[in-house]
Amino acid sequence: MKRKLRINGHSHLLPYPEEIPDFMKEKEIFWVDDERKHMLQKGWKRPVTDSSFFLDEKLEWMERNNLDHAVVLNLSQLYGNGLRLQDMKKALRFQNDFNAKIQHDHPSKFTCGFVVHPGFIHGALWEIERCVNELNMKVLCLPTHFMDSIGQWRSVFDKENDAIFEMANKYKLAIEIHPYDGDKMINLENSSWRFHLIWMLAQCGDAYHFYTLNGMQERFPNIRTCFAHGGQLAQMNLGRRIQGFDGRPDLFKGKHHPRKAVGHPNIYFDTLVHDTDSLKLMIDRQGSNQVIMGLDDPYPLGEMESDAQSSYPGKLLDLAIDRNIIDKKQYEDIWEDNVLRWLFGDDNNAKKDLISKILNN
């Protein structure tokens, strides 16, 4: 009998400074300093808080923490919002080619996602076809919100973007929905990390609101959509959404009732909610089958080794076992089976192929 795998469904990876094209720094789109101490954009700088932001160190970190495989998402800084069209296309192409090379060179360790900009549909469709057919990538990364061509912030699930989901449905893609750029959307001072600690969760809740109101889980049955950070506000806010839908039906003509999406087999959430009470609510509401392991490494809001946070990779799920929130089978499914189902749906051959690559590494 094969051993159960530990697959991390939410990970990130920085290119080494020398791998980032010159134009990215020249145009202040995104770069990493030569000392590997900071990642930078125009008017923005963030410390590199762990060496596992980079490939070789990431592999060592995974080995140390008994992580068999990781799904590497795009960098949130490379959604391309607010860039000129040609700069955006080149920056996103760099991100996708970088992730494709990581997956190609380390197939036993990484499944990598690719990103498109929903504000430019034709280019997005072309890039999906390129990433799927030429680069063999199966995880489409999308932001909760994007800036359209006239500078308006929009939900990624606006009807105008249906063509993206029609193509994703055709290719039976896994989709990852991740928040960012709240400080550009919301007119508040960027202090005390409020946009990461508060508004990111609201962005996830807002995206889930429109995904389910538009019945996308039914209209596009071949896609499997995961909301990052447990879609945390989506769990807490369900009762309010139901009461609003029932109390003001005039505002929801042609929309789908929020209850219809609860526990839907094509909607997933990762475990990164930081406390067992939140995890319990998510599991009680959505069912443990719809929950996948997500560490959000190597960011400090992820599950990293930290004495100050009394944290380590996998801590929350270990606590959930200790507190009888889940049993051993649910624990193992969240680490392996659920992640594989999100990635591949009912394609058992694809699941077996990945398992074989991991175990025979």
Sequence and secondary structure as in RCSB ss.txt:
>XXXX:A:sequence
MKRKLRINGHSHLLPYPEEIPDFMKEKEIFWVDDERKHMLQKGWKRPVTDSSFFLDEKLEWMERNNLDHAVVLNL
SQLYGNGLRLQDMKKALRFQNDFNAKIQHDHPSKFTCGFVVHPGFIHGALWEIERCVNELNMKVLCLPTHFMDSI
GQWRSVFDKENDAIFEMANKYKLAIEIHPYDGDKMINLENSSWRFHLIWMLAQCGDAYHFYTLNGMQERFPNIRT
CFAHGGQLAQMNLGRRIQGFDGRPDLFKGKHHPRKAVGHPNIYFDTLVHDTDSLKLMIDRQGSNQVIMGLDDPYP
LGEMESDAQSSYPGKLLDLAIDRNIIDKKQYEDIWEDNVLRWLFGDDNNAKKDLISKILNN
>XXXX:A:secstr
      EEEEE     GGGS HHHHHTTS EE TTSSEEEETTEEEE   GGGSHHHHHHHHHHTT  EEEE   
GGGS TTS HHHHHHHHHHHHHHHHHHHHH TTTEEEEEE  TTSHHHHHHHHHHHHHTT   EEEEESEEE TT
S EEETT GGGHHHHHHHHHHT EEEEE   HHHHS S   TTHIIIIIHHHHHHHHHHHHHHTTHHHHSTT EE
EEGGGGHHHHHTHHHHHHHHHH GGG TT   GGGGTT TTEEEES SSSHHHHHHHHHHH GGGEE    BTST
TSS  BTTTTB TTHHHHHHHHTTSS HHHHHHHHTHHHHHHHHTT HHHHHHHHHHHHT 
